Amino acid sequence: MSPEPRRRPLTLRDVSLASGVSEMTVSRVLRNRGDVSPATREKVLTAARTLGYVPNKIAGGLASQRVNLVAVVIPSLSNLVFPDVLGGISAELDDTGLQPVVGVTNYGPAREETVLYDMLSWRPSGVILAGLEHSRASRAMLGNAGVPVVEIMDVDGHPIDCAVGISHERAGEEMAAQILAAGYRRIGFIGTHMPEDHRARKRLVGFERALAQAGLTLVAREYYQGGSSLAKGRELTERILAREPELDFLYYSNDLIGAGGLIWALGQGIDIPGRLGLAGFNGVDLLDGLPMRLATTDARRLDIGRRAARIVAGKDPRPEDGIIALAPTFLPGDTIRPRRG
């Protein structure tokens, strides 16, 4: 799908026209100064939010300029996925005079609105943010930012300006194909139940679609809320196998819980990958320290960070369709049998 056209930056006059009050009154409300009635204040704030207007915090003669900052908005600092992404961004910006500034949303749409509002008010030279799903207010702010906006990690959707990432539906489909080709048939899934983890949801959609094409469905599934951990992977693996002991494969929504499941299974003396196969997602460095290498998918995190930063810095042209789709790469490791035939 084509991205939305980049619009000119909004001004106080736009908010004035939308709210039906003077530009001076709009300025007073947005700077929280002066005596303005609650009704007028709410009218102005509603108009600004609907339009996606963000006040400019740069004072005086610099007000029409951009600063040498790139706003980088990610959902978590504790997630093992994002250090590689940030490393790629930083490496590409290193010789450009641009500096990345990071904001964290904790997977919350309302928190993302707040982070974007604050960061855009300093008029950064570009925005890089995780995911394609945003609130209407966030989309309005980004659409009116007047700078390159690159949404990263995912290309299964409609970008505001430009998207760099992998197709998570494709990643799920390709993992299912590898599992089926190895002869596994009684398959379970363990993953996050967080409603805002859209990429995990898309992978599961692709995974189940590929199973359905082979005439199969998931035999069992376990969901968890909150952050991922080795302990959570151990707990849920034990629980799902106690309920469905005949499962012959477990697909985890990420490597961290998959690693926990692998450690638990080896501790129980389960034959991996003969009796039970396991696979995760992301290809994080943590897997290097396990007794066996977990099968997984390389999500191209470093490449995504680099490609996004190159677009923001003007090193690479923006693609005509607004999408740079990188190919997810299957890494077989030691926890899946060789393909049959």
Order of alpha helices (4+ residues) and beta strands (2+ residues): alpha-alpha-alpha-beta-alpha-beta-alpha-beta-alpha-beta-beta-alpha-beta-alpha-beta-alpha-beta-alpha-beta-beta-alpha-beta-beta
